[in-house]
Amino acid sequence: MKRYLLGFYGDDFTGSTDAMEALDRYGLKTILFLRIPDKELLNRFQDVDCVGVAGTARAKGLDGMKEELIPVYEFLKTLNPYFVHYKVCSTFDSSPEVGSIGFASDLARNYFNEAVTHC
């Protein structure tokens, strides 16, 4: 099975495209989805290094974030990437109740808590 270099989630669309642009500038082929792709769609992009999902967690309360992020984290975990990145909005204006970066990080620990011991 292919192993991607990076799987990422962007908490808003513009930040997600910024992440994609930065990866491309360094020669990493990157695809960005607006929703979790099914296997058929993902298989069309076997030549990419990085896979991202653009979302809207930045504008959601904790329940909405959980509803959006759990499926994304489950998807990213299936990619078995070397790295996982949560791209926060550059205005860095989350709060404990809306768009909470801390809540997103705590939730991610349920999916990405194993140290890589070999490649």
N, C-alpha and C positions, 0 to 999 in steps of 0.2 A: 504494500500500500504506500502511496506517495506520502511523504512527510513534508509539510510546508515549513518554510522558515518562520513565518509570522502569521498569526491569526489576530485580528483586531476588531474592536467595536468602537464606533464613534458615537458619543452621546448627542450629537446633532449632525446635520448633513454637511454643513460647511467645514466643520472640523474633520469629518471623515474624508472629505475630498482633499483637505490639506495634508492629511496623513498619507493618502494615496500619492499625491504629488511629491512629497518628500521621499517616499520610498522609490518612486520612479526616477527621481533625480540621481539616486545612487545606483541605478541600473537594476533595481528589483522589479520584476514584472508583477503587477498588482491588479487584482480585480476587486471592485467594490459592489456589494449588493445592497438593495434597499429593503430586502427581507431575506430570511434564511433560505438559501437555494435548496431545491431538492437535488438528489444525487445525479439525476440526468443533466441538469443545468450545470452543476459543479464539475462534472466530468468533461464538459466542453472546454474547461480551462485548466487542463492538466499541465500546461507549460508555465503557469504562474508560480511565483515564489511566495506571495503573500495574498491572503484572503481577508477582506473586511466586510463588516456589516454596518451600515449607517442606521442610526436609530434616533429616538426622541427622548431618551431617559432624562436628559437635561431639564426637560419641562414637566416631569412627572413627579407625583408624590411617591412615597415608599411602596405602596401597594402596586401602583402602576409600573414602577421601576422593576419590582420583583416579577410581575407578569411579563414584562418585556425581556428582562435580562436572563432569567432562567433558561428559556429556550435557546437564546444566543450563546450562553456559556456552554450548554450541552452540545450545541453545534460545534463551537470552537474546539471543544475537547475532542470531538470525533476527528478533527483534522490532525490531531497529534502534532501540533506545531512545536518548534523549538522554543518559541517565545509567544506570549500572549500580551496584548497591549490594550488598555482601556484609554482611549483618546478622549480627554475632557475638553470642553469648550475653552478656548483661549482667554475668554473673559474671566474664567475661574470664579464664577458667581453662584456656585451651588450653595445650598443651605442644608442643615440637618433634615429638613422636611421636604425639600424639592431639589431634585437632581443631585442628591447626596453622593458625593464621591466616596465618602467613608462607607456608606451603606453598600455601594456597588463593589467596593473592595472586599468588604466583609463577606458579601454574597459569593464573590469569585473564589474565595478560599475553599468553598465547598467543592469546587471543580478543579482548581489548579493549586493544590497544596503539596504535591509530590516533588521532591527534588530530583532533577535529572542526574543520574549517576553514570550514564553512558550515552553515546550517540550512535 
